[in-house]
Amino acid sequence: MATTNIGALLLAELQTLSTEARRKHPEIKEAAERVIVVLRGIKATGSVEIASELAKSDEAISPFVLGCKTNNHKLASISVQCLQQLISHRAVSPRSIAQTLSTLNEVIHLGVDIQVKILQMVLPLVTMYDGCVYGETLVDAFHLCLALQKSRDPIVNNTAAAILRQVVVAVFDRVVAEDREHNDDEQEDTRESDMTRKYAKDAFFVLQDLCLWAAGSDTIFILDETVDQGLVLDLIESVLVNHAAVVARHTSMLQILRERLAPFVVGFFAEKAPFTLAVRCIRIVWLFIRDLHVDLAPECEMFLSILTRLVDPGITSKGGRSSVSLSRSGGMQPSKTVLGSGFPLFYRVLAMEILRNTLRDAQLLHQLYAQFDGDSNADTDAEDCHVIADVLKAVGKVAAERPELRVSNSDGIPGAQAVGGLASESESLDSKQVGAHNCSLRTEMHKLLDKHEPPLMPEPYLAYLAFTALLGVADGLAEHVLPLCTQNVACSAPATNLAPGSVLSSSLTLTDTRVLTAKQLLLRSWPVLLSVYTFYLVVRLDDLLFGQIMDTMQKLVQVSGAFELNEARDGFLLLLCRNCLPQAAIADHERQLQQGHRATLSPVDELEDGAEPKVHALPLVTTSLSGVTFTMNTRQIECLRAVVACAQYLASVLGPMWYPVLVTLQQAEEL
């Protein structure tokens, strides 16, 4: 579609305005005719050239300013329409912008059509007129949006809220360009605040007022306005989503978050707020953890502690750094308990969703562990640095907190199909199997910004979130470690025709910080992971979830072997071996023969505080199973494949663990 020429459009509108105003408002007629003369005197024909000529004079907006001041709807509508065209074509003189904003403020009460057009002008004024809209002029632009956001008309209200978000983001966009001009992107010492820079100063005051609004305090920059708390939290989230790096570069902005926003959020979790505000607060907590954990470490540590206690209110601090809390006035104070009791269930769900996001982001998890749990240079004891360890323990407890999910395992792994046979009627029903189809929400709760009440959710939803979070931990460990194994193989046995085991060299383990962090994380997390895997292997799972268990268990065996953490490796491998065969039937057979003991791995159903699962590699059944009528089902065969893959990967370093592997393979072949 062809673009309308700005000159022709303005001529037509000016003639209409002159005709409408000639009787009651001759001053408007005269001003319109002066602009018509100017337009006809411009020799250029292109819109850009015409707009450039008009921007040189303040006269271009005068008839429209006068038309708005009449409070006549028709005249004001024509005037606002023309102002919108002038602004969008950059045809307004920079000297006239303040007057334009003031004029628009006078007609915001004249109807929805005018209000929408006014809102459409605010963002171009901020973004297109570089160096003109800042300080008090920027405040005027905010006042327009804030006034219209209180409209009862849903179109105006929602449009104003959307424009506010865009204006706030635009304020910080300008700081990016300003920092680039001063080469701040490469210089660490320029993190210090520079209040002499007009755009950085604007951003600082806007962020400060947003934090003050959120806490219900009086603002400093944008005065005399009260704003919906939910909208304010949305605006703060927009800043952190789009410009966390900008905030991190400016010490003054970080200080605002530290002294104003963080204490408000901590205090917020000491109260029972409505769902809509809880969702917005938890999203801000997530952005702190994801993007600002380096620059606001104490605050992020406290948020992780709060989320952990929401998920597992019974968890206790060991006296480490996470036993402090933020006061509302900023700074650190000793704290007994941040959380109260009797919180609605949706608080726990929101916290679990954020913790799952954290645990499934491998890079973030390893950074957090290195920062909070793996800091050997910290003043506190290494045992006292347990922020992520507490998170893992709490998530592990939630994953196994529904014992009713477990079923009898007498015939093998539940929910499986016998080889060459059909699944039983009860097992063929998807509703009987645990999986995403019946244990998850269509949209995660922390993404429901438009809901005022929490949705109904499946009873196992929390356990499902926790379990999938721990699967993410296992995947993340493998993602960090296994690629390095293929590059740094150090076999402890001579080269043979067997598949070589991949073990990281000790020098790499000691010097590569990524590898060292991954090893420490595995040491802390494997007892929890083993406990949860032991629990879920006797839960009727759908095929997708069971496949993920097999995949991640295989990876954990390989990663543990790569680090030569034999206890962890043996625990996971024995658990796989145990579930390759119909153990109950084999035990029956052995009792009848009264020869030896059946293979066993001590079950770890729950982790008490400070306890770790103990793996007992008791002798497996060595009695021949030739001629017996036991049947292996498809899932037991999947377990067997995982055992074979692990044995091939670690062939040269398994040592005594070859015995249970070979016994398992022998018995499987006999069956």
C-alpha positions in Angstrom: 0.0 0.0 0.0 1.4 3.4 -1.0 2.4 5.8 1.8 0.4 9.0 2.0 2.4 12.1 1.3 2.7 14.1 4.6 2.3 17.4 2.7 -1.0 16.5 0.9 -2.4 15.0 4.1 -1.7 18.1 6.2 -3.1 20.4 3.5 -6.3 18.6 3.5 -6.6 18.5 7.3 -5.6 22.1 7.7 -8.3 23.2 5.3 -10.9 21.1 7.2 -9.7 22.6 10.5 -9.9 26.1 9.1 -13.4 25.6 7.8 -14.6 24.1 11.1 -13.0 26.9 13.2 -13.7 30.0 11.1 -16.7 31.3 13.0 -16.1 30.5 16.7 -12.3 30.3 16.6 -10.8 32.7 14.0 -7.3 32.5 15.6 -7.2 28.8 14.6 -8.3 29.7 11.0 -5.5 32.2 10.8 -2.8 29.8 12.2 -4.0 27.1 9.8 -3.7 29.4 6.8 -0.2 30.4 7.8 0.9 26.7 7.9 -0.8 26.2 4.5 1.3 29.0 3.1 4.4 27.4 4.5 3.5 24.0 3.1 2.8 25.4 -0.4 6.2 27.2 -0.3 8.1 23.9 0.2 9.5 22.9 -3.1 10.3 19.3 -2.0 7.9 16.6 -2.9 9.0 13.7 -0.7 7.6 13.2 2.8 11.1 13.1 4.4 12.1 16.4 2.9 8.8 18.1 3.7 9.0 16.9 7.4 12.5 18.1 7.6 11.5 21.6 6.5 8.5 21.7 8.9 10.7 20.7 11.8 12.7 23.9 11.4 9.8 26.0 12.6 7.6 26.1 15.7 4.7 27.4 13.5 3.8 23.9 12.2 2.0 22.8 15.4 0.4 26.1 16.4 -3.1 25.5 14.7 -3.3 22.1 16.3 -2.3 23.3 19.7 -5.0 26.0 19.5 -7.5 23.3 18.3 -6.8 21.1 21.3 -7.3 24.0 23.7 -10.9 24.6 22.5 -12.0 21.4 24.2 -14.2 20.9 21.2 -14.2 17.2 20.3 -14.3 17.6 16.6 -11.5 20.3 16.5 -9.5 18.4 19.0 -9.8 15.1 17.1 -8.6 16.8 13.9 -5.7 18.4 15.8 -4.6 15.3 17.5 -4.7 13.3 14.3 -2.4 15.9 12.6 -0.1 16.0 15.6 0.2 12.2 15.4 1.2 12.5 11.7 3.7 15.3 12.4 5.3 13.3 15.2 5.5 10.0 13.3 7.2 11.8 10.4 9.7 13.7 12.7 8.1 17.0 11.6 7.9 18.5 15.0 10.6 21.0 16.1 12.6 19.8 19.1 11.7 23.1 20.8 8.0 22.3 20.5 8.0 18.8 22.1 7.4 20.0 25.7 4.5 22.2 24.4 3.1 19.2 22.5 3.1 17.0 25.5 1.4 19.7 27.6 -1.2 20.1 24.9 -2.0 16.4 24.8 -2.4 16.3 28.5 -5.2 18.9 28.2 -7.4 16.7 25.9 -7.1 13.3 27.5 -10.6 13.6 28.8 -12.3 14.1 25.4 -13.0 10.6 24.4 -11.6 7.1 23.7 -10.6 7.8 20.1 -8.5 10.8 21.2 -7.0 8.9 24.1 -5.8 6.1 21.9 -4.2 8.5 19.4 -2.5 10.3 22.3 -1.0 7.0 23.4 0.2 6.2 19.9 2.3 9.4 20.0 4.1 8.9 23.3 6.5 6.1 22.2 7.6 7.9 19.0 8.3 11.0 21.0 10.6 9.1 23.3 12.3 7.0 20.7 12.5 9.2 17.6 13.4 12.6 19.0 16.9 11.8 20.3 18.1 14.2 22.9 14.7 15.9 23.3 12.6 13.8 25.7 14.4 13.5 29.0 14.2 14.9 32.5 10.9 16.8 33.0 9.8 16.2 29.5 10.1 12.4 30.0 8.1 12.8 33.2 5.3 14.5 31.2 5.3 11.5 28.8 4.9 9.2 31.8 2.1 11.2 33.3 0.1 10.9 30.0 0.4 7.1 30.1 -0.2 6.8 33.8 -3.3 9.0 33.6 -4.8 7.0 30.7 -3.9 3.7 32.3 -6.5 4.4 35.0 -9.2 4.6 32.4 -12.2 2.3 32.8 -12.2 1.6 29.1 -10.4 -1.7 28.7 -8.9 -0.7 25.3 -7.4 2.5 26.7 -6.3 0.8 29.9 -4.5 -2.1 28.2 -3.0 0.2 25.5 -1.6 2.5 28.1 -0.1 -0.4 30.1 1.6 -1.7 26.9 2.9 1.8 26.0 4.2 2.2 29.5 6.2 -1.0 29.2 7.6 0.1 25.9 8.5 3.5 27.2 10.3 2.1 30.2 12.3 -0.3 28.0 13.1 2.6 25.6 14.5 4.6 28.5 17.0 1.8 29.2 17.6 1.3 25.4 19.0 4.8 25.3 21.4 4.0 28.1 22.8 1.2 26.0 23.7 3.6 23.2 25.0 6.2 25.7 27.2 3.6 27.4 28.5 2.5 24.0 29.5 6.1 23.2 31.6 6.1 26.4 33.0 2.7 25.7 31.5 1.3 28.8 31.0 -2.1 27.2 34.7 -2.9 27.6 35.7 -1.0 30.7 35.0 -2.4 34.1 35.7 0.8 35.9 32.8 2.6 34.2 30.4 0.6 36.3 30.4 3.5 38.7 27.3 5.6 38.3 27.6 8.8 36.3 24.7 11.0 37.2 25.9 13.6 34.7 24.7 11.5 31.8 21.2 12.5 31.0 19.9 9.0 29.9 21.6 7.1 32.7 20.2 9.6 35.1 16.7 9.2 33.7 17.0 5.4 33.9 18.2 5.6 37.5 15.2 7.7 38.6 12.7 5.7 36.7 14.0 2.4 38.2 14.0 4.1 41.7 10.4 5.2 41.3 9.3 1.8 40.1 10.8 0.2 43.2 9.2 2.9 45.5 5.8 2.3 43.8 6.2 -1.4 44.4 6.8 -0.9 48.1 4.0 1.7 48.4 6.3 4.6 49.1 6.3 8.2 47.7 8.1 8.6 44.4 10.8 11.1 43.7 11.0 11.6 39.9 7.4 10.9 38.6 5.4 12.7 41.3 1.8 12.5 42.5 0.9 9.3 40.8 -0.4 6.0 42.3 0.0 3.0 40.1 -1.4 -0.5 40.3 1.2 -2.7 42.1 0.8 -5.5 39.6 1.6 -3.1 36.7 4.6 -1.8 38.6 6.0 -5.3 39.0 5.4 -5.9 35.3 7.4 -2.8 34.5 10.3 -3.9 36.8 10.3 -7.3 35.1 10.4 -5.6 31.7 13.5 -3.7 32.8 15.3 -6.9 34.1 14.3 -9.1 31.1 15.6 -6.6 28.6 18.3 -4.7 30.4 19.7 -6.7 33.3 23.2 -6.1 31.8 22.6 -2.3 31.8 21.6 -2.4 35.5 24.6 -4.5 36.3 26.9 -2.0 34.6 25.7 0.9 36.8 26.4 0.7 40.5 23.7 3.2 41.3 21.0 1.0 39.7 22.3 -2.1 41.4 22.1 -0.2 44.7 18.5 0.6 44.0 17.7 -3.1 43.5 19.7 -4.0 46.6 18.2 -1.3 48.9 14.7 -1.0 47.6 13.5 -4.0 45.5 15.1 -6.9 47.3 13.9 -6.0 50.8 10.4 -5.5 49.4 10.4 -9.0 47.7 11.7 -10.6 50.9 9.1 -8.9 52.9 6.5 -9.9 50.3 7.2 -13.6 51.0 6.5 -13.1 54.7 2.9 -12.3 53.8 0.1 -14.1 52.0 -0.4 -12.0 48.9 -3.0 -12.7 46.2 -2.1 -15.0 43.3 -1.6 -12.3 40.7 1.0 -10.5 42.8 2.7 -13.7 43.9 3.2 -14.7 40.2 4.8 -11.3 39.4 7.1 -11.4 42.4 8.3 -14.9 41.7 9.1 -13.9 38.2 11.3 -11.1 39.5 13.0 -13.5 41.8 13.8 -15.8 38.8 15.4 -12.8 37.0 17.5 -12.0 40.0 18.8 -15.6 40.2 19.3 -16.0 36.4 20.8 -12.6 35.5 22.1 -10.9 38.6 23.5 -13.7 40.8 27.0 -12.4 40.4 26.3 -8.7 41.1 23.7 -9.3 43.8 25.0 -12.4 45.4 23.6 -12.0 48.9 20.2 -11.2 47.6 20.2 -14.2 45.3 21.4 -16.4 48.0 18.5 -15.3 50.2 16.0 -15.8 47.4 17.2 -19.3 46.8 16.9 -19.9 50.6 13.3 -18.6 50.5 12.3 -20.8 47.5 13.9 -23.8 49.3 11.9 -23.2 52.5 8.7 -22.7 50.5 9.2 -26.0 48.8 10.2 -27.8 52.0 9.2 -25.8 55.1 10.9 -28.4 57.3 14.4 -27.7 56.0 16.8 -26.3 58.6 19.8 -24.1 58.1 23.2 -25.5 59.2 24.5 -22.1 60.2 25.9 -21.1 56.9 25.5 -17.9 54.9 21.9 -18.7 53.9 20.8 -18.1 57.5 20.6 -14.3 56.9 17.9 -12.2 55.5 17.4 -8.8 54.1 15.7 -6.1 56.0 13.2 -3.8 54.4 15.6 -0.9 54.8 18.4 -2.8 53.1 21.5 -4.5 54.5 21.8 -7.8 56.3 20.3 -8.9 59.6 20.2 -12.2 61.4 17.0 -14.1 60.7 15.2 -16.9 62.4 12.8 -17.8 59.6 11.8 -15.8 56.6 8.6 -17.7 55.9 5.5 -18.1 58.0 3.3 -21.2 58.1 0.0 -21.8 56.3 0.9 -20.4 53.0 -1.4 -21.2 50.1 -0.4 -24.2 47.9 0.3 -22.0 44.9 3.3 -20.4 46.7 4.9 -23.8 46.9 4.1 -24.6 43.3 5.5 -21.2 42.1 8.7 -21.8 44.1 9.1 -25.3 42.7 8.6 -24.1 39.1 11.4 -21.5 39.6 13.7 -24.1 41.2 13.1 -26.4 38.3 14.0 -23.6 35.9 17.2 -23.2 37.9 18.2 -26.9 38.0 17.4 -27.5 34.3 19.7 -24.7 33.2 23.0 -26.5 33.3 25.2 -23.4 32.9 23.3 -21.4 35.5 23.3 -24.3 38.0 27.0 -24.8 37.8 27.6 -21.1 38.2 25.4 -21.0 41.3 27.1 -24.0 42.7 30.6 -22.6 42.2 29.5 -19.3 43.7 27.6 -20.5 46.8 28.6 -24.1 47.5 31.9 -24.6 45.9 33.8 -21.5 47.1 36.8 -22.9 48.8 38.2 -19.4 49.4 35.2 -18.3 51.4 35.6 -17.3 55.0 33.0 -19.9 56.1 33.6 -23.6 56.3 33.0 -25.6 53.1 30.4 -27.6 54.9 28.5 -24.4 55.7 28.2 -23.5 52.0 25.2 -25.5 51.1 22.7 -23.3 49.2 22.4 -25.5 46.2 22.8 -28.6 48.3 19.7 -27.6 50.3 17.9 -26.9 47.1 18.7 -30.4 45.8 17.7 -32.0 49.1 14.4 -30.2 49.2 13.6 -31.0 45.6 14.4 -34.6 46.2 12.0 -34.8 49.1 9.2 -33.3 47.1 9.9 -35.8 44.3 9.4 -38.7 46.6 6.7 -37.3 48.9 3.8 -39.2 47.3 4.4 -42.9 48.2 1.0 -43.8 46.8 2.6 -43.5 43.3 4.6 -46.6 43.9 3.2 -50.0 42.8 4.0 -53.6 43.4 7.2 -54.6 41.5 6.8 -58.3 41.8 6.6 -58.8 38.0 9.2 -56.3 37.1 9.2 -52.6 36.4 5.6 -51.4 36.4 3.8 -50.1 33.3 5.8 -52.4 31.1 4.8 -54.8 28.3 6.0 -58.4 28.3 8.2 -59.4 25.3 5.9 -60.8 22.6 2.8 -60.2 24.6 0.2 -57.5 25.2 0.1 -55.0 28.0 -2.5 -55.8 30.7 -5.7 -53.7 30.6 -4.7 -51.7 33.7 -1.3 -50.9 32.2 -2.7 -50.0 28.8 -4.6 -47.0 30.3 -2.6 -43.8 30.0 -4.5 -42.5 33.0 -2.7 -45.1 35.1 0.7 -43.9 34.1 2.6 -40.9 35.5 3.7 -38.5 32.8 3.3 -35.1 31.3 -0.1 -35.9 29.9 -1.7 -36.2 33.3 0.8 -34.6 35.8 1.5 -31.2 34.3 -0.3 -28.0 33.6 -0.9 -26.8 30.1 0.8 -23.5 31.1 3.1 -23.3 34.0 1.7 -21.4 36.9 4.3 -18.6 37.0 3.4 -17.7 33.4 -0.3 -17.1 34.1 -0.1 -13.3 34.3 -3.7 -12.8 33.2 -5.2 -15.0 35.9 -6.5 -13.8 39.3 -6.8 -17.2 40.8 -4.5 -20.2 40.6 -5.7 -23.0 38.3 -6.7 -26.5 39.3 -3.8 -28.8 39.0 -3.1 -32.6 39.1 -2.3 -33.9 42.5 1.2 -35.3 41.5 2.1 -31.9 39.8 4.6 -30.9 42.5 6.3 -34.3 42.5 6.4 -34.3 38.7 8.1 -30.9 38.7 10.6 -32.0 41.3 11.4 -35.3 39.4 11.8 -33.6 36.0 14.0 -31.0 37.7 16.4 -33.7 39.0 16.4 -35.3 35.5 17.6 -31.9 34.3 20.5 -31.9 36.8 21.7 -35.3 35.5 21.5 -34.1 31.9 23.4 -30.9 32.8 26.2 -32.9 34.4 26.5 -35.0 31.4 26.4 -32.0 29.1 29.4 -30.5 31.0 31.5 -33.6 31.4 31.0 -36.2 28.7 32.2 -34.0 25.8 35.5 -33.5 27.7 35.9 -37.2 28.1 36.0 -37.8 24.4 38.8 -35.2 24.2 40.8 -36.3 27.3 40.8 -40.1 27.5 43.1 -41.5 30.1 42.5 -45.2 30.2 43.9 -47.0 33.2 44.3 -50.3 31.3 46.3 -51.1 28.2 44.6 -50.6 24.8 42.5 -53.6 23.9 39.9 -54.5 21.4 37.2 -53.7 24.0 35.6 -50.3 24.1 37.8 -48.0 26.2 36.7 -46.5 29.4 36.7 -42.7 29.5 38.2 -41.2 32.6 39.2 -37.6 33.0 42.8 -37.1 33.8 43.6 -35.9 37.3 45.4 -32.8 35.9 42.2 -31.7 34.0 40.0 -32.4 37.1 42.2 -30.1 39.2 42.8 -27.3 36.7 39.6 -26.9 34.8 37.1 -25.0 36.9 34.1 -26.3 35.0 35.2 -29.9 35.6 36.0 -29.3 39.3 32.6 -27.7 39.8 30.8 -30.5 38.0 32.6 -33.1 40.2 31.8 -31.3 43.4 28.2 -30.9 42.3 28.0 -34.6 41.5 29.4 -35.5 44.9 26.7 -33.4 46.6 23.8 -34.5 44.4 24.3 -38.2 43.7 22.7 -39.5 46.9 19.6 -37.4 46.2 19.5 -38.6 42.6 20.0 -42.3 43.6 17.2 -42.0 46.2 14.8 -40.5 43.6 15.6 -43.0 40.9 15.1 -45.8 43.3 11.7 -44.4 44.1 10.5 -43.8 40.5 11.7 -47.2 39.1 8.7 -48.6 41.0 6.3 -46.0 39.7 4.1 -46.7 36.7 5.6 -44.1 34.2 4.7 -43.4 30.6 7.2 -44.3 27.9 8.6 -40.8 27.5 9.4 -40.4 31.2 10.8 -43.9 31.6 13.0 -43.3 28.6 14.4 -40.2 30.3 15.1 -42.1 33.4 17.1 -44.7 31.5 19.0 -42.1 29.5 19.9 -40.0 32.5 20.9 -43.0 34.7 23.2 -44.2 31.9 24.7 -40.7 31.8 25.2 -40.6 35.6 27.0 -43.9 35.5 29.3 -42.6 32.8 29.9 -39.2 34.5 30.6 -40.9 37.9 33.0 -43.3 36.2 34.7 -40.4 34.4 35.4 -38.7 37.7 36.4 -42.1 39.3 33.7 -41.6 41.9 33.3 -45.3 42.3 30.6 -45.3 45.1 28.3 -43.2 43.0 29.0 -45.2 39.8 28.4 -48.5 41.6 25.2 -47.3 43.2 23.6 -46.3 39.9 24.9 -49.3 38.0 23.7 -51.8 40.7 20.3 -50.1 40.6 20.2 -50.7 36.8 21.3 -54.3 37.2 18.7 -55.0 39.9 15.9 -53.8 37.6 17.0 -55.7 34.6 15.5 -58.9 35.9 12.2 -60.0 37.5 13.7 -60.0 41.0 10.7 -61.3 42.9 10.4 -64.4 40.7 14.2 -65.0 40.9 14.1 -64.7 44.7 11.3 -67.3 44.7 13.3 -69.6 42.6 16.3 -69.2 44.8 14.4 -69.8 48.0 13.1 -73.0 46.4 16.6 -74.1 45.6 17.9 -72.7 48.9 21.1 -71.6 47.3 22.6 -68.2 48.2 21.0 -64.9 48.3 19.3 -62.8 45.7 20.9 -59.6 44.4 20.0 -56.5 46.3 20.6 -52.8 46.4 19.6 -51.1 49.6 16.5 -49.0 48.9 16.7 -45.4 49.7 13.2 -44.1 50.1 13.8 -40.9 52.0 16.8 -38.8 52.8 16.9 -37.6 56.4 18.7 -34.4 57.1 22.4 -35.0 56.8 21.9 -38.7 55.7 23.3 -40.2 52.6 22.1 -43.5 50.9 24.4 -46.5 51.5 25.0 -48.8 48.6 25.6 -52.5 49.6 26.9 -54.6 46.7 25.8 -57.9 48.1 26.4 -61.0 45.9 24.0 -61.4 43.0 22.3 -64.6 42.2 24.7 -66.9 40.5 22.4 -69.9 40.2 21.7 -70.9 36.7 18.2 -69.9 35.4 18.2 -72.2 32.5 14.9 -73.9 32.0 12.9 -71.5 34.1 9.8 -69.8 32.7 10.4 -66.2 33.8 9.7 -63.5 31.2 11.5 -60.2 30.8 9.4 -57.3 29.8 10.3 -54.5 27.5 11.4 -52.1 30.2 13.7 -54.6 31.8 15.3 -55.0 28.4 15.8 -51.2 28.2 17.5 -51.4 31.6 19.7 -54.2 30.2 20.7 -52.1 27.2 21.6 -49.2 29.6 23.8 -51.7 31.6 25.6 -52.8 28.4 26.1 -49.2 27.2 27.7 -48.3 30.6 29.9 -51.4 30.6 31.2 -50.6 27.1 31.9 -47.0 28.0 33.8 -47.8 31.2 35.1 -51.2 30.1 38.7 -50.7 31.2 38.0 -49.2 34.6 35.0 -51.1 36.0 37.2 -53.5 38.0 35.2 -55.6 40.5 31.9 -54.1 39.2 32.3 -56.4 36.2 31.0 -59.2 38.4 27.4 -58.0 38.9 27.3 -56.8 35.3 28.4 -60.2 33.9 26.0 -62.0 36.3 23.2 -59.9 35.1 24.0 -60.4 31.5 24.3 -64.2 32.0 21.0 -64.4 33.7 19.3 -62.3 31.1 20.6 -64.5 28.4 19.3 -67.6 30.2 15.9 -66.0 30.5 
